[in-house]
Amino acid sequence: MSQVKVKEGESLDNALRRFKRQTSRDGVIQEVRKREHYEKPSVKRKKKSE
């Protein structure tokens, strides 16, 4: 779980930018998109071999 604490004197936009950067670095967005719909194991194997 990604957490960003807003530092004193820091704008909300900067904190949001740090949060987005951290989640993309952790791969959270990619993981959510991957799990958005069920994918059959045969389709997973097919994608993996490509």
mmCIF entry with sequence, helices, sheets and N, C-alpha, C, O atoms, coordinates in Angstrom:
data_MODEL
# 
_entry.id   MODEL 
# 
_entity.id                         1 
_entity.type                       polymer 
_entity.pdbx_number_of_molecules   1 
# 
_entity_poly.entity_id                      1 
_entity_poly.type                           'polypeptide(L)' 
_entity_poly.nstd_linkage                   no 
_entity_poly.nstd_monomer                   no 
_entity_poly.pdbx_seq_one_letter_code       MSQVKVKEGESLDNALRRFKRQTSRDGVIQEVRKREHYEKPSVKRKKKSE 
_entity_poly.pdbx_seq_one_letter_code_can   MSQVKVKEGESLDNALRRFKRQTSRDGVIQEVRKREHYEKPSVKRKKKSE 
_entity_poly.pdbx_strand_id                 A 
# 
loop_
_entity_poly_seq.entity_id 
_entity_poly_seq.num 
_entity_poly_seq.mon_id 
_entity_poly_seq.hetero 
1 1  MET n 
1 2  SER n 
1 3  GLN n 
1 4  VAL n 
1 5  LYS n 
1 6  VAL n 
1 7  LYS n 
1 8  GLU n 
1 9  GLY n 
1 10 GLU n 
1 11 SER n 
1 12 LEU n 
1 13 ASP n 
1 14 ASN n 
1 15 ALA n 
1 16 LEU n 
1 17 ARG n 
1 18 ARG n 
1 19 PHE n 
1 20 LYS n 
1 21 ARG n 
1 22 GLN n 
1 23 THR n 
1 24 SER n 
1 25 ARG n 
1 26 ASP n 
1 27 GLY n 
1 28 VAL n 
1 29 ILE n 
1 30 GLN n 
1 31 GLU n 
1 32 VAL n 
1 33 ARG n 
1 34 LYS n 
1 35 ARG n 
1 36 GLU n 
1 37 HIS n 
1 38 TYR n 
1 39 GLU n 
1 40 LYS n 
1 41 PRO n 
1 42 SER n 
1 43 VAL n 
1 44 LYS n 
1 45 ARG n 
1 46 LYS n 
1 47 LYS n 
1 48 LYS n 
1 49 SER n 
1 50 GLU n 
# 
_struct_asym.id          A 
_struct_asym.entity_id   1 
# 
loop_
_struct_conf.conf_type_id 
_struct_conf.id 
_struct_conf.pdbx_PDB_helix_id 
_struct_conf.beg_label_comp_id 
_struct_conf.beg_label_asym_id 
_struct_conf.beg_label_seq_id 
_struct_conf.pdbx_beg_PDB_ins_code 
_struct_conf.end_label_comp_id 
_struct_conf.end_label_asym_id 
_struct_conf.end_label_seq_id 
_struct_conf.pdbx_end_PDB_ins_code 
_struct_conf.beg_auth_comp_id 
_struct_conf.beg_auth_asym_id 
_struct_conf.beg_auth_seq_id 
_struct_conf.end_auth_comp_id 
_struct_conf.end_auth_asym_id 
_struct_conf.end_auth_seq_id 
_struct_conf.pdbx_PDB_helix_class 
_struct_conf.details 
_struct_conf.pdbx_PDB_helix_length 
HELX_P HELX_P1 AA1 LEU A 12 ? ASP A 26 ? LEU A 12 ASP A 26 1 ? 15 
HELX_P HELX_P2 AA2 VAL A 28 ? LYS A 34 ? VAL A 28 LYS A 34 1 ? 7  
HELX_P HELX_P3 AA3 PRO A 41 ? SER A 49 ? PRO A 41 SER A 49 1 ? 9  
# 
_struct_conf_type.id          HELX_P 
_struct_conf_type.criteria    ? 
_struct_conf_type.reference   ? 
# 
loop_
_atom_site.group_PDB 
_atom_site.id 
_atom_site.type_symbol 
_atom_site.label_atom_id 
_atom_site.label_alt_id 
_atom_site.label_comp_id 
_atom_site.label_asym_id 
_atom_site.label_entity_id 
_atom_site.label_seq_id 
_atom_site.pdbx_PDB_ins_code 
_atom_site.Cartn_x 
_atom_site.Cartn_y 
_atom_site.Cartn_z 
_atom_site.occupancy 
_atom_site.B_iso_or_equiv 
_atom_site.pdbx_formal_charge 
_atom_site.auth_seq_id 
_atom_site.auth_comp_id 
_atom_site.auth_asym_id 
_atom_site.auth_atom_id 
_atom_site.pdbx_PDB_model_num 
ATOM 1   N N  . MET A 1 1  ? 0.842   -1.173  0.000   1.00 0.00 ? 1  MET A N  1 
ATOM 2   C CA . MET A 1 1  ? 0.000   0.000   0.000   1.00 0.00 ? 1  MET A CA 1 
ATOM 3   C C  . MET A 1 1  ? 0.886   1.234   0.000   1.00 0.00 ? 1  MET A C  1 
ATOM 4   O O  . MET A 1 1  ? 1.744   1.390   0.869   1.00 0.00 ? 1  MET A O  1 
ATOM 5   N N  . SER A 1 2  ? 0.681   2.097   -0.961  1.00 0.00 ? 2  SER A N  1 
ATOM 6   C CA . SER A 1 2  ? 1.475   3.316   -1.069  1.00 0.00 ? 2  SER A CA 1 
ATOM 7   C C  . SER A 1 2  ? 0.887   4.410   -0.200  1.00 0.00 ? 2  SER A C  1 
ATOM 8   O O  . SER A 1 2  ? -0.322  4.644   -0.193  1.00 0.00 ? 2  SER A O  1 
ATOM 9   N N  . GLN A 1 3  ? 1.753   5.065   0.520   1.00 0.00 ? 3  GLN A N  1 
ATOM 10  C CA . GLN A 1 3  ? 1.333   6.177   1.355   1.00 0.00 ? 3  GLN A CA 1 
ATOM 11  C C  . GLN A 1 3  ? 2.269   7.342   1.130   1.00 0.00 ? 3  GLN A C  1 
ATOM 12  O O  . GLN A 1 3  ? 3.479   7.172   0.985   1.00 0.00 ? 3  GLN A O  1 
ATOM 13  N N  . VAL A 1 4  ? 1.685   8.535   1.103   1.00 0.00 ? 4  VAL A N  1 
ATOM 14  C CA . VAL A 1 4  ? 2.467   9.752   0.993   1.00 0.00 ? 4  VAL A CA 1 
ATOM 15  C C  . VAL A 1 4  ? 1.933   10.719  2.027   1.00 0.00 ? 4  VAL A C  1 
ATOM 16  O O  . VAL A 1 4  ? 0.743   11.034  2.041   1.00 0.00 ? 4  VAL A O  1 
ATOM 17  N N  . LYS A 1 5  ? 2.804   11.182  2.881   1.00 0.00 ? 5  LYS A N  1 
ATOM 18  C CA . LYS A 1 5  ? 2.402   12.171  3.872   1.00 0.00 ? 5  LYS A CA 1 
ATOM 19  C C  . LYS A 1 5  ? 2.755   13.551  3.337   1.00 0.00 ? 5  LYS A C  1 
ATOM 20  O O  . LYS A 1 5  ? 3.861   13.784  2.848   1.00 0.00 ? 5  LYS A O  1 
ATOM 21  N N  . VAL A 1 6  ? 1.799   14.451  3.439   1.00 0.00 ? 6  VAL A N  1 
ATOM 22  C CA . VAL A 1 6  ? 2.020   15.810  2.957   1.00 0.00 ? 6  VAL A CA 1 
ATOM 23  C C  . VAL A 1 6  ? 2.957   16.504  3.934   1.00 0.00 ? 6  VAL A C  1 
ATOM 24  O O  . VAL A 1 6  ? 2.675   16.606  5.128   1.00 0.00 ? 6  VAL A O  1 
ATOM 25  N N  . LYS A 1 7  ? 4.074   16.976  3.402   1.00 0.00 ? 7  LYS A N  1 
ATOM 26  C CA . LYS A 1 7  ? 5.058   17.654  4.235   1.00 0.00 ? 7  LYS A CA 1 
ATOM 27  C C  . LYS A 1 7  ? 4.602   19.084  4.501   1.00 0.00 ? 7  LYS A C  1 
ATOM 28  O O  . LYS A 1 7  ? 3.782   19.641  3.771   1.00 0.00 ? 7  LYS A O  1 
ATOM 29  N N  . GLU A 1 8  ? 5.143   19.649  5.541   1.00 0.00 ? 8  GLU A N  1 
ATOM 30  C CA . GLU A 1 8  ? 4.770   21.010  5.896   1.00 0.00 ? 8  GLU A CA 1 
ATOM 31  C C  . GLU A 1 8  ? 5.241   21.965  4.800   1.00 0.00 ? 8  GLU A C  1 
ATOM 32  O O  . GLU A 1 8  ? 6.400   21.938  4.386   1.00 0.00 ? 8  GLU A O  1 
ATOM 33  N N  . GLY A 1 9  ? 4.327   22.800  4.346   1.00 0.00 ? 9  GLY A N  1 
ATOM 34  C CA . GLY A 1 9  ? 4.645   23.768  3.303   1.00 0.00 ? 9  GLY A CA 1 
ATOM 35  C C  . GLY A 1 9  ? 4.551   23.187  1.897   1.00 0.00 ? 9  GLY A C  1 
ATOM 36  O O  . GLY A 1 9  ? 4.795   23.898  0.922   1.00 0.00 ? 9  GLY A O  1 
ATOM 37  N N  . GLU A 1 10 ? 4.207   21.920  1.776   1.00 0.00 ? 10 GLU A N  1 
ATOM 38  C CA . GLU A 1 10 ? 4.110   21.280  0.465   1.00 0.00 ? 10 GLU A CA 1 
ATOM 39  C C  . GLU A 1 10 ? 2.684   21.405  -0.053  1.00 0.00 ? 10 GLU A C  1 
ATOM 40  O O  . GLU A 1 10 ? 1.722   21.223  0.693   1.00 0.00 ? 10 GLU A O  1 
ATOM 41  N N  . SER A 1 11 ? 2.560   21.714  -1.328  1.00 0.00 ? 11 SER A N  1 
ATOM 42  C CA . SER A 1 11 ? 1.222   21.835  -1.899  1.00 0.00 ? 11 SER A CA 1 
ATOM 43  C C  . SER A 1 11 ? 0.628   20.450  -2.124  1.00 0.00 ? 11 SER A C  1 
ATOM 44  O O  . SER A 1 11 ? 1.343   19.451  -2.208  1.00 0.00 ? 11 SER A O  1 
ATOM 45  N N  . LEU A 1 12 ? -0.676  20.418  -2.216  1.00 0.00 ? 12 LEU A N  1 
ATOM 46  C CA . LEU A 1 12 ? -1.370  19.156  -2.439  1.00 0.00 ? 12 LEU A CA 1 
ATOM 47  C C  . LEU A 1 12 ? -1.018  18.578  -3.806  1.00 0.00 ? 12 LEU A C  1 
ATOM 48  O O  . LEU A 1 12 ? -0.941  17.361  -3.968  1.00 0.00 ? 12 LEU A O  1 
ATOM 49  N N  . ASP A 1 13 ? -0.806  19.451  -4.788  1.00 0.00 ? 13 ASP A N  1 
ATOM 50  C CA . ASP A 1 13 ? -0.428  18.985  -6.127  1.00 0.00 ? 13 ASP A CA 1 
ATOM 51  C C  . ASP A 1 13 ? 0.906   18.247  -6.101  1.00 0.00 ? 13 ASP A C  1 
ATOM 52  O O  . ASP A 1 13 ? 1.059   17.208  -6.744  1.00 0.00 ? 13 ASP A O  1 
ATOM 53  N N  . ASN A 1 14 ? 1.862   18.780  -5.363  1.00 0.00 ? 14 ASN A N  1 
ATOM 54  C CA . ASN A 1 14 ? 3.166   18.109  -5.275  1.00 0.00 ? 14 ASN A CA 1 
ATOM 55  C C  . ASN A 1 14 ? 3.048   16.760  -4.579  1.00 0.00 ? 14 ASN A C  1 
ATOM 56  O O  . ASN A 1 14 ? 3.687   15.790  -4.988  1.00 0.00 ? 14 ASN A O  1 
ATOM 57  N N  . ALA A 1 15 ? 2.238   16.695  -3.535  1.00 0.00 ? 15 ALA A N  1 
ATOM 58  C CA . ALA A 1 15 ? 2.045   15.427  -2.830  1.00 0.00 ? 15 ALA A CA 1 
ATOM 59  C C  . ALA A 1 15 ? 1.362   14.413  -3.738  1.00 0.00 ? 15 ALA A C  1 
ATOM 60  O O  . ALA A 1 15 ? 1.723   13.236  -3.741  1.00 0.00 ? 15 ALA A O  1 
ATOM 61  N N  . LEU A 1 16 ? 0.383   14.862  -4.503  1.00 0.00 ? 16 LEU A N  1 
ATOM 62  C CA . LEU A 1 16 ? -0.307  13.972  -5.435  1.00 0.00 ? 16 LEU A CA 1 
ATOM 63  C C  . LEU A 1 16 ? 0.654   13.475  -6.511  1.00 0.00 ? 16 LEU A C  1 
ATOM 64  O O  . LEU A 1 16 ? 0.598   12.310  -6.905  1.00 0.00 ? 16 LEU A O  1 
ATOM 65  N N  . ARG A 1 17 ? 1.525   14.345  -6.982  1.00 0.00 ? 17 ARG A N  1 
ATOM 66  C CA . ARG A 1 17 ? 2.518   13.957  -7.985  1.00 0.00 ? 17 ARG A CA 1 
ATOM 67  C C  . ARG A 1 17 ? 3.463   12.903  -7.411  1.00 0.00 ? 17 ARG A C  1 
ATOM 68  O O  . ARG A 1 17 ? 3.810   11.942  -8.098  1.00 0.00 ? 17 ARG A O  1 
ATOM 69  N N  . ARG A 1 18 ? 3.881   13.078  -6.151  1.00 0.00 ? 18 ARG A N  1 
ATOM 70  C CA . ARG A 1 18 ? 4.745   12.082  -5.510  1.00 0.00 ? 18 ARG A CA 1 
ATOM 71  C C  . ARG A 1 18 ? 4.025   10.752  -5.361  1.00 0.00 ? 18 ARG A C  1 
ATOM 72  O O  . ARG A 1 18 ? 4.621   9.695   -5.565  1.00 0.00 ? 18 ARG A O  1 
ATOM 73  N N  . PHE A 1 19 ? 2.738   10.801  -5.004  1.00 0.00 ? 19 PHE A N  1 
ATOM 74  C CA . PHE A 1 19 ? 1.948   9.582   -4.852  1.00 0.00 ? 19 PHE A CA 1 
ATOM 75  C C  . PHE A 1 19 ? 1.836   8.836   -6.181  1.00 0.00 ? 19 PHE A C  1 
ATOM 76  O O  . PHE A 1 19 ? 2.022   7.620   -6.232  1.00 0.00 ? 19 PHE A O  1 
ATOM 77  N N  . LYS A 1 20 ? 1.534   9.561   -7.245  1.00 0.00 ? 20 LYS A N  1 
ATOM 78  C CA . LYS A 1 20 ? 1.413   8.926   -8.562  1.00 0.00 ? 20 LYS A CA 1 
ATOM 79  C C  . LYS A 1 20 ? 2.731   8.300   -8.989  1.00 0.00 ? 20 LYS A C  1 
ATOM 80  O O  . LYS A 1 20 ? 2.750   7.192   -9.527  1.00 0.00 ? 20 LYS A O  1 
ATOM 81  N N  . ARG A 1 21 ? 3.828   8.999   -8.755  1.00 0.00 ? 21 ARG A N  1 
ATOM 82  C CA . ARG A 1 21 ? 5.141   8.483   -9.120  1.00 0.00 ? 21 ARG A CA 1 
ATOM 83  C C  . ARG A 1 21 ? 5.453   7.217   -8.327  1.00 0.00 ? 21 ARG A C  1 
ATOM 84  O O  . ARG A 1 21 ? 5.984   6.252   -8.877  1.00 0.00 ? 21 ARG A O  1 
ATOM 85  N N  . GLN A 1 22 ? 5.125   7.221   -7.040  1.00 0.00 ? 22 GLN A N  1 
ATOM 86  C CA . GLN A 1 22 ? 5.393   6.056   -6.191  1.00 0.00 ? 22 GLN A CA 1 
ATOM 87  C C  . GLN A 1 22 ? 4.548   4.856   -6.604  1.00 0.00 ? 22 GLN A C  1 
ATOM 88  O O  . GLN A 1 22 ? 5.054   3.735   -6.647  1.00 0.00 ? 22 GLN A O  1 
ATOM 89  N N  . THR A 1 23 ? 3.266   5.072   -6.910  1.00 0.00 ? 23 THR A N  1 
ATOM 90  C CA . THR A 1 23 ? 2.417   3.951   -7.314  1.00 0.00 ? 23 THR A CA 1 
ATOM 91  C C  . THR A 1 23 ? 2.856   3.378   -8.653  1.00 0.00 ? 23 THR A C  1 
ATOM 92  O O  . THR A 1 23 ? 2.804   2.165   -8.855  1.00 0.00 ? 23 THR A O  1 
ATOM 93  N N  . SER A 1 24 ? 3.286   4.239   -9.570  1.00 0.00 ? 24 SER A N  1 
ATOM 94  C CA . SER A 1 24 ? 3.737   3.710   -10.860 1.00 0.00 ? 24 SER A CA 1 
ATOM 95  C C  . SER A 1 24 ? 5.046   2.943   -10.691 1.00 0.00 ? 24 SER A C  1 
ATOM 96  O O  . SER A 1 24 ? 5.266   1.940   -11.370 1.00 0.00 ? 24 SER A O  1 
ATOM 97  N N  . ARG A 1 25 ? 5.907   3.398   -9.801  1.00 0.00 ? 25 ARG A N  1 
ATOM 98  C CA . ARG A 1 25 ? 7.163   2.697   -9.544  1.00 0.00 ? 25 ARG A CA 1 
ATOM 99  C C  . ARG A 1 25 ? 6.911   1.343   -8.893  1.00 0.00 ? 25 ARG A C  1 
ATOM 100 O O  . ARG A 1 25 ? 7.617   0.374   -9.173  1.00 0.00 ? 25 ARG A O  1 
ATOM 101 N N  . ASP A 1 26 ? 5.910   1.275   -8.030  1.00 0.00 ? 26 ASP A N  1 
ATOM 102 C CA . ASP A 1 26 ? 5.581   0.021   -7.353  1.00 0.00 ? 26 ASP A CA 1 
ATOM 103 C C  . ASP A 1 26 ? 4.816   -0.946  -8.255  1.00 0.00 ? 26 ASP A C  1 
ATOM 104 O O  . ASP A 1 26 ? 4.704   -2.129  -7.931  1.00 0.00 ? 26 ASP A O  1 
ATOM 105 N N  . GLY A 1 27 ? 4.295   -0.470  -9.364  1.00 0.00 ? 27 GLY A N  1 
ATOM 106 C CA . GLY A 1 27 ? 3.559   -1.329  -10.284 1.00 0.00 ? 27 GLY A CA 1 
ATOM 107 C C  . GLY A 1 27 ? 2.117   -1.549  -9.885  1.00 0.00 ? 27 GLY A C  1 
ATOM 108 O O  . GLY A 1 27 ? 1.500   -2.525  -10.314 1.00 0.00 ? 27 GLY A O  1 
ATOM 109 N N  . VAL A 1 28 ? 1.569   -0.667  -9.077  1.00 0.00 ? 28 VAL A N  1 
ATOM 110 C CA . VAL A 1 28 ? 0.199   -0.829  -8.591  1.00 0.00 ? 28 VAL A CA 1 
ATOM 111 C C  . VAL A 1 28 ? -0.799  -0.689  -9.738  1.00 0.00 ? 28 VAL A C  1 
ATOM 112 O O  . VAL A 1 28 ? -1.730  -1.486  -9.852  1.00 0.00 ? 28 VAL A O  1 
ATOM 113 N N  . ILE A 1 29 ? -0.609  0.308   -10.576 1.00 0.00 ? 29 ILE A N  1 
ATOM 114 C CA . ILE A 1 29 ? -1.552  0.570   -11.670 1.00 0.00 ? 29 ILE A CA 1 
ATOM 115 C C  . ILE A 1 29 ? -1.563  -0.601  -12.654 1.00 0.00 ? 29 ILE A C  1 
ATOM 116 O O  . ILE A 1 29 ? -2.627  -1.028  -13.102 1.00 0.00 ? 29 ILE A O  1 
ATOM 117 N N  . GLN A 1 30 ? -0.381  -1.118  -12.989 1.00 0.00 ? 30 GLN A N  1 
ATOM 118 C CA . GLN A 1 30 ? -0.311  -2.251  -13.913 1.00 0.00 ? 30 GLN A CA 1 
ATOM 119 C C  . GLN A 1 30 ? -0.999  -3.469  -13.320 1.00 0.00 ? 30 GLN A C  1 
ATOM 120 O O  . GLN A 1 30 ? -1.677  -4.210  -14.033 1.00 0.00 ? 30 GLN A O  1 
ATOM 121 N N  . GLU A 1 31 ? -0.831  -3.678  -12.033 1.00 0.00 ? 31 GLU A N  1 
ATOM 122 C CA . GLU A 1 31 ? -1.451  -4.824  -11.369 1.00 0.00 ? 31 GLU A CA 1 
ATOM 123 C C  . GLU A 1 31 ? -2.973  -4.712  -11.388 1.00 0.00 ? 31 GLU A C  1 
ATOM 124 O O  . GLU A 1 31 ? -3.672  -5.702  -11.604 1.00 0.00 ? 31 GLU A O  1 
ATOM 125 N N  . VAL A 1 32 ? -3.477  -3.513  -11.162 1.00 0.00 ? 32 VAL A N  1 
ATOM 126 C CA . VAL A 1 32 ? -4.930  -3.298  -11.174 1.00 0.00 ? 32 VAL A CA 1 
ATOM 127 C C  . VAL A 1 32 ? -5.482  -3.556  -12.567 1.00 0.00 ? 32 VAL A C  1 
ATOM 128 O O  . VAL A 1 32 ? -6.512  -4.213  -12.715 1.00 0.00 ? 32 VAL A O  1 
ATOM 129 N N  . ARG A 1 33 ? -4.808  -3.047  -13.583 1.00 0.00 ? 33 ARG A N  1 
ATOM 130 C CA . ARG A 1 33 ? -5.275  -3.258  -14.955 1.00 0.00 ? 33 ARG A CA 1 
ATOM 131 C C  . ARG A 1 33 ? -5.228  -4.733  -15.331 1.00 0.00 ? 33 ARG A C  1 
ATOM 132 O O  . ARG A 1 33 ? -6.094  -5.224  -16.054 1.00 0.00 ? 33 ARG A O  1 
ATOM 133 N N  . LYS A 1 34 ? -4.214  -5.434  -14.836 1.00 0.00 ? 34 LYS A N  1 
ATOM 134 C CA . LYS A 1 34 ? -4.082  -6.859  -15.145 1.00 0.00 ? 34 LYS A CA 1 
ATOM 135 C C  . LYS A 1 34 ? -5.216  -7.659  -14.512 1.00 0.00 ? 34 LYS A C  1 
ATOM 136 O O  . LYS A 1 34 ? -5.699  -8.626  -15.100 1.00 0.00 ? 34 LYS A O  1 
ATOM 137 N N  . ARG A 1 35 ? -5.638  -7.262  -13.323 1.00 0.00 ? 35 ARG A N  1 
ATOM 138 C CA . ARG A 1 35 ? -6.673  -7.998  -12.598 1.00 0.00 ? 35 ARG A CA 1 
ATOM 139 C C  . ARG A 1 35 ? -8.079  -7.460  -12.835 1.00 0.00 ? 35 ARG A C  1 
ATOM 140 O O  . ARG A 1 35 ? -9.032  -7.926  -12.211 1.00 0.00 ? 35 ARG A O  1 
ATOM 141 N N  . GLU A 1 36 ? -8.216  -6.499  -13.718 1.00 0.00 ? 36 GLU A N  1 
ATOM 142 C CA . GLU A 1 36 ? -9.513  -5.869  -13.956 1.00 0.00 ? 36 GLU A CA 1 
ATOM 143 C C  . GLU A 1 36 ? -10.545 -6.881  -14.455 1.00 0.00 ? 36 GLU A C  1 
ATOM 144 O O  . GLU A 1 36 ? -11.706 -6.844  -14.045 1.00 0.00 ? 36 GLU A O  1 
ATOM 145 N N  . HIS A 1 37 ? -10.119 -7.779  -15.337 1.00 0.00 ? 37 HIS A N  1 
ATOM 146 C CA . HIS A 1 37 ? -11.004 -8.806  -15.884 1.00 0.00 ? 37 HIS A CA 1 
ATOM 147 C C  . HIS A 1 37 ? -10.333 -10.160 -15.717 1.00 0.00 ? 37 HIS A C  1 
ATOM 148 O O  . HIS A 1 37 ? -9.107  -10.270 -15.732 1.00 0.00 ? 37 HIS A O  1 
ATOM 149 N N  . TYR A 1 38 ? -11.149 -11.177 -15.560 1.00 0.00 ? 38 TYR A N  1 
ATOM 150 C CA . TYR A 1 38 ? -10.610 -12.527 -15.417 1.00 0.00 ? 38 TYR A CA 1 
ATOM 151 C C  . TYR A 1 38 ? -9.977  -12.964 -16.729 1.00 0.00 ? 38 TYR A C  1 
ATOM 152 O O  . TYR A 1 38 ? -10.525 -12.745 -17.809 1.00 0.00 ? 38 TYR A O  1 
ATOM 153 N N  . GLU A 1 39 ? -8.832  -13.573 -16.612 1.00 0.00 ? 39 GLU A N  1 
ATOM 154 C CA . GLU A 1 39 ? -8.128  -14.072 -17.785 1.00 0.00 ? 39 GLU A CA 1 
ATOM 155 C C  . GLU A 1 39 ? -7.892  -15.569 -17.589 1.00 0.00 ? 39 GLU A C  1 
ATOM 156 O O  . GLU A 1 39 ? -7.293  -15.992 -16.600 1.00 0.00 ? 39 GLU A O  1 
ATOM 157 N N  . LYS A 1 40 ? -8.370  -16.355 -18.541 1.00 0.00 ? 40 LYS A N  1 
ATOM 158 C CA . LYS A 1 40 ? -8.218  -17.799 -18.432 1.00 0.00 ? 40 LYS A CA 1 
ATOM 159 C C  . LYS A 1 40 ? -6.735  -18.173 -18.435 1.00 0.00 ? 40 LYS A C  1 
ATOM 160 O O  . LYS A 1 40 ? -5.918  -17.490 -19.052 1.00 0.00 ? 40 LYS A O  1 
ATOM 161 N N  . PRO A 1 41 ? -6.399  -19.252 -17.747 1.00 0.00 ? 41 PRO A N  1 
ATOM 162 C CA . PRO A 1 41 ? -4.996  -19.679 -17.713 1.00 0.00 ? 41 PRO A CA 1 
ATOM 163 C C  . PRO A 1 41 ? -4.415  -19.940 -19.101 1.00 0.00 ? 41 PRO A C  1 
ATOM 164 O O  . PRO A 1 41 ? -3.233  -19.688 -19.333 1.00 0.00 ? 41 PRO A O  1 
ATOM 165 N N  . SER A 1 42 ? -5.231  -20.438 -20.019 1.00 0.00 ? 42 SER A N  1 
ATOM 166 C CA . SER A 1 42 ? -4.726  -20.694 -21.373 1.00 0.00 ? 42 SER A CA 1 
ATOM 167 C C  . SER A 1 42 ? -4.346  -19.386 -22.065 1.00 0.00 ? 42 SER A C  1 
ATOM 168 O O  . SER A 1 42 ? -3.366  -19.338 -22.809 1.00 0.00 ? 42 SER A O  1 
ATOM 169 N N  . VAL A 1 43 ? -5.112  -18.335 -21.824 1.00 0.00 ? 43 VAL A N  1 
ATOM 170 C CA . VAL A 1 43 ? -4.807  -17.030 -22.413 1.00 0.00 ? 43 VAL A CA 1 
ATOM 171 C C  . VAL A 1 43 ? -3.541  -16.459 -21.781 1.00 0.00 ? 43 VAL A C  1 
ATOM 172 O O  . VAL A 1 43 ? -2.724  -15.842 -22.466 1.00 0.00 ? 43 VAL A O  1 
ATOM 173 N N  . LYS A 1 44 ? -3.382  -16.663 -20.486 1.00 0.00 ? 44 LYS A N  1 
ATOM 174 C CA . LYS A 1 44 ? -2.174  -16.199 -19.801 1.00 0.00 ? 44 LYS A CA 1 
ATOM 175 C C  . LYS A 1 44 ? -0.934  -16.863 -20.387 1.00 0.00 ? 44 LYS A C  1 
ATOM 176 O O  . LYS A 1 44 ? 0.073   -16.203 -20.643 1.00 0.00 ? 44 LYS A O  1 
ATOM 177 N N  . ARG A 1 45 ? -1.019  -18.189 -20.599 1.00 0.00 ? 45 ARG A N  1 
ATOM 178 C CA . ARG A 1 45 ? 0.121   -18.914 -21.171 1.00 0.00 ? 45 ARG A CA 1 
ATOM 179 C C  . ARG A 1 45 ? 0.426   -18.425 -22.573 1.00 0.00 ? 45 ARG A C  1 
ATOM 180 O O  . ARG A 1 45 ? 1.588   -18.290 -22.957 1.00 0.00 ? 45 ARG A O  1 
ATOM 181 N N  . LYS A 1 46 ? -0.624  -18.161 -23.334 1.00 0.00 ? 46 LYS A N  1 
ATOM 182 C CA . LYS A 1 46 ? -0.443  -17.689 -24.706 1.00 0.00 ? 46 LYS A CA 1 
ATOM 183 C C  . LYS A 1 46 ? 0.260   -16.332 -24.715 1.00 0.00 ? 46 LYS A C  1 
ATOM 184 O O  . LYS A 1 46 ? 1.166   -16.108 -25.518 1.00 0.00 ? 46 LYS A O  1 
ATOM 185 N N  . LYS A 1 47 ? -0.154  -15.425 -23.826 1.00 0.00 ? 47 LYS A N  1 
ATOM 186 C CA . LYS A 1 47 ? 0.474   -14.101 -23.744 1.00 0.00 ? 47 LYS A CA 1 
ATOM 187 C C  . LYS A 1 47 ? 1.921   -14.211 -23.288 1.00 0.00 ? 47 LYS A C  1 
ATOM 188 O O  . LYS A 1 47 ? 2.787   -13.477 -23.764 1.00 0.00 ? 47 LYS A O  1 
ATOM 189 N N  . LYS A 1 48 ? 2.177   -15.124 -22.371 1.00 0.00 ? 48 LYS A N  1 
ATOM 190 C CA . LYS A 1 48 ? 3.520   -15.279 -21.833 1.00 0.00 ? 48 LYS A CA 1 
ATOM 191 C C  . LYS A 1 48 ? 4.494   -15.756 -22.910 1.00 0.00 ? 48 LYS A C  1 
ATOM 192 O O  . LYS A 1 48 ? 5.656   -15.348 -22.921 1.00 0.00 ? 48 LYS A O  1 
ATOM 193 N N  . SER A 1 49 ? 4.027   -16.616 -23.812 1.00 0.00 ? 49 SER A N  1 
ATOM 194 C CA . SER A 1 49 ? 4.899   -17.158 -24.850 1.00 0.00 ? 49 SER A CA 1 
ATOM 195 C C  . SER A 1 49 ? 5.182   -16.151 -25.967 1.00 0.00 ? 49 SER A C  1 
ATOM 196 O O  . SER A 1 49 ? 6.129   -16.325 -26.734 1.00 0.00 ? 49 SER A O  1 
ATOM 197 N N  . GLU A 1 50 ? 4.380   -15.117 -26.058 1.00 0.00 ? 50 GLU A N  1 
ATOM 198 C CA . GLU A 1 50 ? 4.578   -14.116 -27.130 1.00 0.00 ? 50 GLU A CA 1 
ATOM 199 C C  . GLU A 1 50 ? 5.725   -13.210 -26.868 1.00 0.00 ? 50 GLU A C  1 
ATOM 200 O O  . GLU A 1 50 ? 6.010   -12.325 -27.676 1.00 0.00 ? 50 GLU A O  1 
# 
